[in-house]
Amino acid sequence: MKISFENSYAALPERFYAHVAPSSAEAPQLIKLNNALAEELGLDPEWLRSPEGAEFLSGKKIASGSQPIATAYAGHQFGSFVPQLGDGRAVLLGEIVDPQGSRRDIQVKGAGRTPFSRGGDGKAALGPVLREYVLSEAMAALGIPTTRALAVLTTGQQVLRERTLPGAVIVRVASSHIRVGTFQYFAARNDKEALRLLADHVIERHYPVFGERRYRALLDSVIAAQAKLIAQWMTVGFIHGVMNTDNSAISGETIDYGPCAFMDTYDPAAVFSSIDRQGRYAYANQPQIGLWNLSRFAETLLPLLNDDQDGAVAEAEEALDAFAPRFQSEYTNGFRRKLGLSTEVEGDDDLIRGLLGAMAGNQVDFTLFFRRLADAIEPGADEPARELFVNPLEFDHWAVKWRARLQLEVRDISAARTAMLAINPAYIPRNHRIEAMIEAAVDEEDFGPFEELAQLLSRPFDEQPQFQRYQNPPKPDERVLATFCGT
């Protein structure tokens, strides 16, 4: 098979993983191939679309050089520590070094039972697989670090969830699948040797540094990456839904698109995950949960930071203290750009808070408002943005301050509008559209809505008149109030 695999993670000691071959695809059928990503990886799309390619993508046949493994990790799930989780339905086929020199994992998710399946069947239903494809590729098109989706295939098998559903797999691509929970797995076992090997692997792969303070540099780098990532989520209204430490990637990529969602109406307390009954992972809580997860990561590195326990704790605390200001800087700069502002001026935080408070109190659609605000920058063009407010006078009051602030900018109005259209998407994967897409595919074997949504969201900042309806918020009877992980 025409794949040149490397296996640097499988070269680590065997307690890092379990050797396992994918087993769930009896009659794989390709539903969607990400041609652009295949070419980016240096793979031949035509071959991947062949029957032999489908067998490779599904894991039914293993390419020469591939060493399939399921990786071990632990994790805090909704605050409670589970010492062993691991890849319960995913198999890492190996790594590809793409033409740009970047190392990328190729993983089949929904590939059947592994030693970490914990009583589950290890399989995936078609709906959640399509959901992850659309959401991860939409996130990539928005310019936010994420795992990618190379392909979706049905397996020729049925899976039992609330009802019998068609089985499927998604081929996931990532800089790596190493998580905070991976470090926790070895820390819980007091395995300092494994922690050092894992940290050295991550440093070489993601954050190359040299010198005696390399583990502190690793901690600083992961903190910076997560601060930026979560700020980017916030600026597009994304709610991850399950920010457990086993879903927190060391690479700084968004990973595991289970019960996640993009907000329609702006609401800091918005929760979509059906299992998050206490609102732990609500939209506005994501920064503090990110810091909580990073604190758990820092704990695992204590033996590597300093031989003296007190010294190690002091180093970890110093590193973690940098999260809040770094996140706030990324967050504020992100919203500045959404408002057409390119410079820093005292009072910008108040301008942003004032707008978001008014939006929350007026049930304003998050994505639609910022897109329309780009037009409102022109004199006399307020109405499309203004009409989104229950009380339009609140928009008027805020807009006076916004326009006064725009006068302090060095670029002209036209340039500011262009910049706003390039940062505020016209289209996001709205929840009701995702559900309609899944229903059509699962119940009617109609993949047209899936293809349409994938095409649309590959260009989220471009006006696409033929898809104008996708900009619209859901009608009251179309609102999706809860999403599910699909396992």
Secondary structure, 3 states (H helix, E strand, C coil): CCCCCECCCCCCCHHHEEECCCCCCCCCEEEEECHHHHHHCCCCHHHHCCHHHHHHHHCCCCCCCCCCEEECCCEEECCEEECCCCCCCEEEEEEEECCCCCEEEEEEECECCCCCCCCCCCEEEHHHHHHHHHHHHHHHHCCCCECEEEEEEEEEEEEECCCEEEEEEEEEEECCCCEHHHHHHHHCCCCHHHHHHHHHHHHHHCCCCCCCCHHHHHHHHHHHHHHHHHHHHHHHCEECCCCCHHHCECCCCECCCCCCEECCECCCCCCCECCCCCCCCCHHHHHHHHHHHHHHHHHHHHHHHCCCHHHHHHHHHHHHCCHHHHHHHHHHHHHHHHCCCCCCCCCHHHHHHHHHHHHHHCCCEHHHHHHHHHHHCCCCCCHHHHCCCCCHHHHHHHHHHHHHHHCCCCCCHHHHHHHHHHHCCCCCCCHHHHHHHHHHHHHHCCCHHHHHHHHHHCCCCCCCHHHHHHHCCCCHHHCCCCECCCC
